[in-house]
Amino acid sequence: MAEQLEVNEKTMQSVVHMAEDARVASLKLARADSNWKNRALEAVAVSLEKHAAIITEQNALDLEREHEAGMSPAMLDRLALNAHRVGELAGALRALIGLPDPVGEVMRGSTLPNGLRMQQVRVPLGVIGAIYEARPNVTVDIAGLAIKSGNAVLLRGGSAAEKTNQVIVRIIRDALYATGLPIDSVQSVDEFGREGANALMLATGNIDVLIPRGGRGLIQSVVQNSRVPVIETGEGNCHIFVDESADEKMAVEILLNAKTQRPGTCNTVETLLLAKGAKAAPAVLTALSRAGVTLHVDADTREILPEGVEAVDATEEDWSTEYGSLDLAVKTVAGLPDARRHIRTYSTGHSEAIITNDLINAETFVRDVDSSAVYVNASTRFTDGGQFGLGAEVGISTQKLHARGPMGLEQLTTSKWIVRGDGHTRS
């Protein structure tokens, strides 16, 4: 339910002024050629590496504060940056450098019978607002994608990563200045706290699109309250269905990866559906339990639990829960049709997978499951901009608009029609 957003007049004016500066910056950035933007991205990457120690020092302060405040281990993992992760952020920017610049790409073109010459070309969205939480890596990803795609961006990174984001934003802006691009292409509204996020949601006409990235509460708050167009992202109640024919070794390896590699991510599996009679079921349940996963099982699954495997009883709430932890809902289903019905009822449209040796089941699952990413015999953990070859991502869109799935460079562009004539008039 929409709520009355509270923003004092001074904060609203400040954010609007920042958005106006971002608009001016976006116009210059939209005219910058690929080489210029790539030089800026390389400058950011070099500076991140050079200042890795400062970044991790500030991040340690954020981690200490949030640990004392009771933040969950999964969220602390999202918040954490070490030297290796900072290096990965620099690597992601260099991956963006190697990708084609979408701005100016001719999507289609034709000459009409009357001689009018028409082209549809990609252009930047303009000014993007991003609201996210406890994810300082997102600061780099979104800024890098925005620069390469010719957009300015206003960031609200949340209080949990306050000190980390401050130093990262400063590094990015310094690199923009050093390479001659407008520093107001990347700005943060974190100084205004929650009111800064509210102001972004109310900045109709100043922000072209708003992208939330985080847990269900944050995303739904933005979706329900924003007056600015929103691309909904990230909420991930992901499913894996193990059918009767699934290979035991494959199923165990995929489930362990999908659940335990990084439990706090939105592409982590949250519900395991086991076909009745699935030969891989005992080994999968045993392996997950030994890995420290708490199994929330229905009555039919409890009947097939191997000896020594403990579990808690699942409730209706479990089927729609994105745990973000080492918890997993497990349900035994009659077969593929029953699995599809369950996914259709409870999925958030993020990522779903089937593990099978049955080609017909695989193709039926791919055809009938309507999520942004659908897998056959692979972990859901691959739903990621970097893994998909996009360099980075601004989020995983679960909508059915122009952007669906990992959002990279192309998804941060729109299009315009260019029509050339020779004095044409319409009769």
Buried (B, 14 or more C-beta within 10 A) or exposed (E): EEEEBEBEEEBBEBBBEBBBBBBBBBBBBBEBEBEBBBBBBBBBBBBBBEBBEEBBEBBBEBBEBBEEEEBBEBBBBBBBBEEEBBBBBBBBBBBBBEBEBBBEBEEEEEEEEEEBEBBBBBBBBBBBBBBBBBBBBBBBBBBBBBBBBBBBBBBBBBBBBBBBBBBBBBBBBBBBEBBEBBBBBBBBBBEBBEBBBBBBBBBEEBBBBBBBBBBBEBBBBBBEBBEBEBBBBBBBBBBBBBBBBBBBEBBBBBBBBBBBEBBBBBBBBBBBBBBBEBBBBBBBBBBBBEEEBBBBBBEBBBEBBEEEBEBEEBEEEBBBBBBBBBBBBBBBBEBBEBBBEBBEEBBBBBBBBBBBEBEEBBEBBEEBBEBBBBBBBBBBBBBBBBEBEBBBBBBBBBBEEEBBBBBBBBBBBEBEEEEEEEEEEEE
